[in-house]
Amino acid sequence: MFDLGECRFPSRRVPSLSRRGMVATSSALAAQAGVLTMARGGNAVDAALAAAIALTVVEPTGCGIGGDLLAMVWRDGELFGLNSTGWAPSGMSADFLSSRGLSSVPKHGALSVTVPGAPAGWFALWRRFGGLPFADLFEPAVALAEEGFPVSPVVSRLWGRAFELYASLRVEGSKAFFDVFFPEGRAPRPGEVFRLPLHARTLRALAESGCRDLYEGELAERTVSFLSSLGLPIALEDLEEFEPEEVRPISVPYRGFEVHELPPNCQGVVALLALSVLEGFDLGDDPLSHHRRIEALKLSFREAVGFVGDPRFLPSGVEELLEEGRIGRLRAELGSRASDVRVSRLSDFGTVYLASADGRTMVSLVQSNYTGFGSGLLVPGTGIALHNRGFGFSLDPKDPSSLAPRKRPYHTLMPGFLTRGGKPIGPFGVMGAYMQPQGHLQVISHVLDLGMNPQDAVSAPRWQWAGGLKLRVEPSFPEGLRRALEELGHRLEVQEDPSPFGRGQMIWRTEEGTLLGATDPRADGMASPF
């Protein structure tokens, strides 16, 4: 018989079209959860939340109940930002780790865990913008978890890789994690029906409590007890006192549009700085234009790492980073040969991005457990898979993301949004850790410089800067362009695996009010019209 995990031929994708509503996610089942929520009278925020909650069930390889969330919402002429990224426990510090003989935050295990922000973010968005009863938004996810869902091909592949990784790591305390996600000692195969009854029970508790159970109820007590037993210096107060933060998006002009990102501790400023540098050039589809995109991204990463951290702990803001003098200096530095720029933050992926829209509201939302399943830990008796965002901290006191109690780490999540003349065009995003600024730059340039429609812009072959002169490209990246970039000094490597290049979604509102939905062919998703 056929293999669900193998697709021999590329599929032709076109933008989905609708007048009333659109939900675009990396999972068709999650997109349908959002559309069904709209059909019950929900708005775009209700739909986005239903899809986000469903993704913790059907795509646990990228997000979970114990992860973080960032979002932008357009409504009534205003763009609202929400930062629901968790902070380090009050007992975590560089001295604490040093006393245990550690020179960095571990990538996995209890010491990599920060306070989960996603559930608090769900409730904060609903309280501000929601229309349906909060508990209704959980019903699709609960049904998928209880009744089971067929595992999609890309998720199955990522699940299999995760099994190999976490089995080799042997993280202390990971028995519950393996019991829930690998009950048969393996990852589920494509099309195999998988059930997550503990997730259903936990989601019901969150629905009934407005998510407070994770911060001050039984779920909070279980989480703190479990992590404390593994050596994390966390207290109930670390959960009880956590609140999402309303933030003002930051933006730059580009080709007559305004590109919006969220401010640090989010890395969206990397994309904004690169676009500001490129605004000074006429760009096409020629090798020099592609070279300039790559070089602008490199220089922007180098400049921004000194500014991306928890702004409550930093002396200066992103305004200094986006000053015209700095942008002009970077334009002048951008040469005709590949530059050997080095930064430390260019690896790992594991995130989900979704977009939704109706006639009044548009949503750009990212949530994540960071590197795949995250820490490799799940709170026993629950569906709470814990993220490993603590790995984004540095122990260097001069680093803007140096570890400190109640501080938020450098965060890769970055939802994007486009406006024109103060009117909403729509949400966009490309998930995948440090690929995200690179994906944002490429998708926006594909549309605004090359005139691609949103689906082509999301589908087009991508490059990924991997540090220094190294540039990864997809197999479909044009061979002539590869050779031309190599002649300019870039060291190209063709990467067969599409995963590192990110997976994106985009919704574009036309002047007539039609919604165009795009979804990435690198994922199992859908741009589902309503």
N, C-alpha and C positions, 0 to 999 in steps of 0.2 A: 504493500500500500504506500501511499504518499507520505512525505515527511512534512509536518506542519511548520517545522523550523527552517525549511529550505524554500526560498522563493527564487526561481531560476531567472526570472525576467523582471526588469524594472517596470513598475506600474506608472501609468500616466495619471497625475493628480492635477485637478483644477480647483480653483477657489470654490468653497461652498457659498451659497448665496441665500440671504434672507432679509426680510424687512422687519421682522418682529424681534428676533433674538438669535444668539449664537453662543455655543460653548465649544471651546477647543482645548483638548487635553491630550496627553500621551497615551491614554487608555480609552478605547471606544466605550467600555462599560462605564467609566467615570464620566465621560461626556454625556452619555445617556442619562446618568443620574442627575446631571445638571439640567438637561432638557426636560426630563420628567418633572423636576421641581418647578420649572417655568410653566409647564402645562397645568400644574396645580395652583397657579396664581403667583408664584414666586418671581422676584425680580432678579437682575443679573448677579447681585451679591448673594442672594439665597442660592442661586444656581451654582455659583463659584464655590460656595462653602459645601454644598452637597457633593460636588465633584471632588473637592479637596479631601473631604472626609472619606469618600469612597476610595480615593487613591491610596490611603493608608492600608486598605485591604487588598486591592487588586494590583498594586505596584509597591509592595513593601521593600523592594530592592532599592528604592529611591527616597522613600519618605515613611514616616511613622507617627504614631501618637506621641512619641517622646522626642519629636524633632522641633524645628524652628519654622517661622513664617515671616515673610515680608510681603507687603501688598500696596498697590495704589488703586484708588477708586475715583472715577470721574462722576460727578453728579452736580447738576444745577450750576454749571459754570465754574466749578472748583475741582482741583485735583488734590485729593486727600492721601496722605501717606501713613502707613502703619509699620512700625518696627516691633515685631514680637519675637526677638531673638533673646535667648536666655543668658543669664549671667553666671559667672563662676561662683561656686559655693563660698560662703563667708570664711571657711577655713582653708581655702586653697590659696597658695602663694608660692613664690619661687623658693622661699626658705623651707616651706613644708616639703616640696619635692626634693630639694637639695639634702634635707635631713634623711631622706630615704635613698640617697645615692643616685638621684635622677638628674640629668642635665637638660632634659626637655620634657614636655608633656607627652605621655605615651599616646600612640595613635589609636589604640584600642583598650578596652577594659574600663574599670570604674573611674580611674583618674582622668579619663578623657571626657567624662560626662559633665555637661553644664545643665542648668535648669531648662526643662522643655518649655518652649514658647508657643508652639503651634495651637494647642487647644485654647489657651487664653486669647490668642489672636482670632480664632474662629468666633468666640463669643464677643470680642470687642468689635469686630466688623459687623456682626449681626445686630448688636445693640445700637450701633450708629446708623446702619443702612437697611437692615433686614425687614422683610414684610411678613413672611410666614412664621408660625410658632417655631422656636429654636429647635425643639425636639424633632420636628418634621424633617429637618435637614439631615438627620442621621438615619432615617429609615432606609434609603437605598443601600447605604454601607452596611447596616446591620443585616439586611436581607442577603447581601452578597456573602457576608462572613458566615452566616448561619447555614444558608442553603448551599453554599459553595459556588465557585466561579471557575470557568475554564481559563487556565493560565495562558496568556498570550505568548507568541514566539520570542519576541525580544526580551520580555521579562523572564521567561524561562531560561534564556541564555545567560542573562545577568545573574539569575538565581543560582545557576550551576557554577558560575565562576565564584560566587560568594561562598558556596559550600566548600569548594577547594581551599579558598583563602582562610575562612574561619576554622575549618577543620585542622589546618596546619598551624594556626595561631594558638589554639588551645587556651582561650581566654579564661581566666579564673571566674567562676560563677556563671558560665555560659550554658549550663545544662538546660534551663528553661527555654533559652533562645533556640537551641537545637531541637528540643521537644516540640516547639510550636512550628518552626519553619522547615525542619527537616525530619519529620516524624518517622520516615522510612529509611533514614540514613542517606538521603540523596535529595536533590532539588526536584520539584515537579516538572514533568515533561510538557512540551507544548500541547495544549488542548486538554490536559489532565485537570479534572475538577478538584479544587483544593478548598478546604474549609478552615475557618479560623474562629471557632466558637468563643475563645477567650477574648478575641477582639470584639465580638458582638456584645459580650457582657460588659466590657469596659466602655464601649461606645454608648451603651444604654445608660450607664452611670454618669457619663459626661453629659449626655443629652438631658437627663433629669436634673442635674445640678448646675446647669449653665457652665460646665467644665470646672467648677470649683472643687470637685472631688479630687482632682489631680493636684490641687494646691493647698487644700486644707481638710480633706476628708480621708476616707479609708485608703484610697489610691495613693494619696500623698504619704501617709504613714507607711504603707508597704514599700513605696519607692525609697524613702529615706532609710528605712530599716535595712533594705537590701543593699543599697549603696554603702551605707555605713559599715555593714558587715564585711565589705570588700575593701575597706580602707579609705573611702572618699570622705573628707571632713565636711559633710553636709548636714544641715539642720532643717527642721520643719519650717523655720522662719524664712529660709532661703526660697521656699516655694510659696509660702503664705504672702510674702511681701513683694513678690514679682508682679509687675503690671506691664502690659504692652504700652508702647509710647507712640503718641501721635507725632509725626514729623512732617516737615515741609519738604516736598521734593525739590531737587536741584535740576537746573536745565541749562542747555546751550542752544543757540540757533544753528540750524544746518539746512542749507539749500531752501530757505524760506519756510522751514518748519521749526518747531521746537521739540527737542528730544529731552525727555525727563527721566531721571533716575532718582533713587533714594540716597540720602547722604550717608557718610560713614556712621557706624561701623561696616556698612555695605560698601562693596568695591565698585559700585556703579560709576563713580567719578573717573575710573580708568577709561571707560568708554567715552565719557563726555570730553575728557581732555584730548583723547585721540581724534575725535570728530572735530574739535575746535582747531586742532593742528591741520587737519585735512581740509577745513573750510577755506584755507588759503590757496588751494590747488584746484584746477579743473581735472576731474578724474573720469576715466573711461574704462574700457575693458582691455587696455594694452598693458604690457609688462611693467612699464614704469609706474602706472597707476596702482597696480597691485603691489609693487615694491613699496610705494609710498604708504599704502594702507598698513602693510606689515611693519614698516619702520616707525610709523606714528604710534602704533600699538606698543611696540617695544619701549620706546622712549616714555610713553605715558605710564606704563607699568613701573618703569624705573622711578619716575617722579612720584607716583601716587603711593607707593608703599610706605613712604614717610608720613602720610596723612591719614591712612585708613586704620582706624581704631575706634574705640568707644569715645565719642566726643566729650563726654563728661570728665575724661581724664587727660584731655589734650589741650595744649595752650593756644592752638590756632585752628582755624576751620578751613573748609574747602575753598572758600573765597580766595584765599591766598594761592591755592593751587591753580585756580582758573583765571588768574590775573592775565591781562593781555600781554604784559611784558614777558611772562613765562612762556605763554603760547607762541609769541613771536620768536623767542630764543630757540624753542624746540623746532619750529619750522626751519629756522636757519641751520640747525644742527642736522636736519634730515638730509642725508646725502644721497649720492647715486649708487653707493655700494652698501651691501648688508653690513650692519654694525653688530659688534660682538657684545650685546647687552646681557648682563647677568642679573637675575633676581631669584629669590629663593622659593617663591610661591607659584609653582607651575605644574602641580600634579594632582591626581585624584578627581573623582567625579561621583555623583550620586544624588540627583535632585529631580523634582518634578515641577514643571511650569504649566500654568493654565491661564486661559483668558476667557472672559464672558462679556456679553453685551446685550442690552435691550434698547428700547427707544429713548431711555432717559439716563441709563447708568452703564458704565464700562468698568471692568475689573481686570487688573494685572496682578497675578499672585504666584509666589514661589514658596514651596515648603520642602524640607529636606531633613534627612538623617545624616547628611554630609557624605562620608565615603561608603556608598552602598547601604548596607544594613546598619551602619554606624558603629557603635562601640562593640558590637557582638554580644550585648547583654539585653535581656528582657526581664522585666520585673515578674517574678514567679506568680502564677495565678492570675495574670492580667495579659492584655495585649499590648503593653507599653514597651516597645522596642526603643532603647535609649540611644540618642545620637552621640557623636564624638566630636562636637564642636570645640571642646577644649583643646583639641590638637591645633587649632588656629592661633593659640597663644604662643608667645615667645618668652623665654626666661631672661632675655637681654633687657635690662631696665631702660635702655635708650630706644627700644622698639616701641612704636605707637600701640602695638598690640601686646605689650608685655603683660604677663599674668598678674592679676591682683584680685582680691576678694570683691565680689559683687560687680565685676567688670565684664563687659561683653567682648568676645574675641573678634579678630578680623573675620569678616563674614563674606562668603562668596556669593550668597543669594542676591539677585538684582533684577526685580521686575522692571520692565521698561514701558514707556508710554509716549505717544506722539500727539502733538496738537499742531494746528496751523491758524495763526491769527487769533489765538485764544479759543478756538473751537476744537472739539475732540476729533481726532482721527482714529486713534485706537491703541489697544495694548499689544505689546510684543515681548518676547523673551526667548532666550536660548539657554537651556539648563546645562549644567556640567562644570561645576567648580570654576577653575581658572580659565576655562574655555568661555565662560559667560561674557566677559567684556569683548573677547574676540568675536564671538557669535553675534553680539549686538552690533558691533561695528560693521561686520560683513552684511548682515541682513538689511540694516538701514542704508548702507551704500548701494546694495543691490537694487533697492527700490528707488532711492532718491538720486543716485548717480547714473544707474544703468537702465532705469525705467522698467524693471521687472515687476510683474504683478506679485502680490503677497505670497502666493503659493510657490511661484518660481524662486522668489527671494529666499524662502525657507528651504527649498529643495536643492538649490544650487550647490555645486561642490565647494567644500570649505578647506581652508588651511588652518593649521594650529601652530603657533609659535611655541616651541618647547625649550627655549632658553638659548642664549648665545646666537649662533648662526643656524641652529637646527630648526627646520620647518617641516612639519608633517602635513601631508596632503592626502586626500581621498583618491582612490583609483580612478574615479571619473574626472579628476582635475586634468584639464587639457595638457597633453604631452608637450606641445609647443611652448606653452606658458611655463611649464616646469623647466624646460631647458633654458628659457630666457631668464628665469629667476636664478637658476644656478650660475649663469654667466655673470649675474650681478652680485654673486658671492654667497647666496643662500645655499645651505646644505639640505637638500630635500630628501625626504624619506616617505615613500608611499606606504600608507597604513591601511591594511585591508579591513581591520575592525572599525566599524563606524562609530562605536560608542564614545571615544574621546572627543569627537567633533561636536557633541552636544545635540540636543533634540529640542526643537522650538515650536512655538505657536504664534499666530498673529491674527488680529482682527482689524479690518480697515473699514471705516465708514465713508462712503462716497458722498459727493455733494448732494445727491438725490436721497441720501439716507439709507441706501442699501448697505448691508453688512457683508463683507467678504471675509470668509474664514479660511485660514491656512493651517495645516498641520504637517509635522516633519515626517518624511518617509523613513527616517532612521529609527522611528518608534512605532508602536502599535496603535497610534492614536486616531482621532477623528475630530474634524471641525464640523460639529453637528448643528444644523440650522433648526430653529423653532418657528 
